[in-house]
Amino acid sequence: MYSHISLILAEERAKDMRCAATRARRRKEARQARRAAHSPLGGATDISDAHQAPDSYEDFLCQTAQSAMREPTAAGRSHGQAVR
């Protein structure tokens, strides 16, 4: 009997997580639509993506990895390339 209750609770939790993910996706899309509507350039802003706060932790990790890949290597700096 307890295993049956556990399965039901797990199904409810999965359903709640799917609903939360859907709400978060819709909030993100609405936020992006508002930004595009209020931007004088119609969605294109003069602020680069690197200087905007990420919408989620996953986006933060992606931005961090991308910026690390853009950083000059030690070999590049030894040839006079300035460090930012």
C-alpha positions as CSV (number, residue, x, y, z in Angstrom):
1,M,0.0,0.0,0.0
2,Y,2.8,2.4,0.8
3,S,4.5,1.8,-2.5
4,H,1.2,2.7,-4.2
5,I,1.1,6.0,-2.3
6,S,4.7,6.7,-3.2
7,L,4.0,6.2,-6.9
8,I,1.0,8.6,-6.7
9,L,3.1,11.2,-4.9
10,A,5.9,10.9,-7.4
11,E,3.5,11.3,-10.3
12,E,2.0,14.4,-8.7
13,R,5.5,15.8,-8.1
14,A,6.4,15.2,-11.7
15,K,3.2,16.9,-12.8
16,D,4.0,19.9,-10.6
17,M,7.5,20.2,-11.9
18,R,6.2,20.1,-15.6
19,C,3.7,22.9,-14.7
20,A,6.4,25.0,-13.0
21,A,8.7,24.6,-16.0
22,T,5.9,25.6,-18.4
23,R,5.2,28.7,-16.2
24,A,8.8,29.6,-16.2
25,R,9.1,29.3,-20.0
26,R,6.0,31.4,-20.5
27,R,7.3,34.1,-18.1
28,K,10.6,34.1,-20.0
29,E,8.9,34.4,-23.4
30,A,6.6,37.2,-22.1
31,R,9.6,39.1,-20.7
32,Q,11.4,38.8,-24.0
33,A,8.3,40.0,-25.9
34,R,8.0,43.0,-23.6
35,R,11.7,43.8,-24.1
36,A,11.3,43.6,-27.8
37,A,8.2,45.7,-27.8
38,H,9.8,48.5,-25.6
39,S,13.1,48.5,-27.5
40,P,13.5,51.4,-29.9
41,L,15.2,49.0,-32.3
42,G,12.5,46.4,-32.2
43,G,14.2,43.8,-30.2
44,A,17.8,44.5,-30.9
45,T,19.4,46.4,-28.1
46,D,22.6,48.2,-27.8
47,I,23.6,46.2,-24.8
48,S,25.4,43.0,-25.7
49,D,24.2,39.7,-24.3
50,A,27.3,39.4,-22.2
51,H,26.2,42.3,-20.1
52,Q,22.6,41.2,-19.4
53,A,21.6,39.1,-16.4
54,P,20.9,35.6,-17.5
55,D,17.3,34.3,-17.1
56,S,18.3,31.0,-15.5
57,Y,21.2,29.3,-13.8
58,E,21.6,27.2,-17.0
59,D,21.9,30.3,-19.1
60,F,24.5,31.7,-16.6
61,L,26.6,28.5,-17.0
62,C,26.4,28.8,-20.8
63,Q,27.5,32.5,-20.7
64,T,30.3,31.7,-18.3
65,A,31.6,28.9,-20.6
66,Q,31.3,31.1,-23.7
67,S,33.2,34.0,-22.0
68,A,35.9,31.6,-20.8
69,M,36.4,30.4,-24.4
70,R,36.7,34.0,-25.6
71,E,39.5,34.8,-23.1
72,P,43.0,34.9,-24.6
73,T,45.2,32.0,-23.7
74,A,48.5,32.4,-21.9
75,A,50.3,31.8,-25.2
76,G,48.4,34.6,-26.8
77,R,49.2,37.0,-24.0
78,S,52.9,36.2,-24.3
79,H,52.9,37.8,-27.8
80,G,51.8,41.2,-26.6
81,Q,48.1,40.6,-26.4
82,A,46.6,42.7,-23.5
83,V,44.7,41.1,-20.7
84,R,41.2,42.5,-20.3
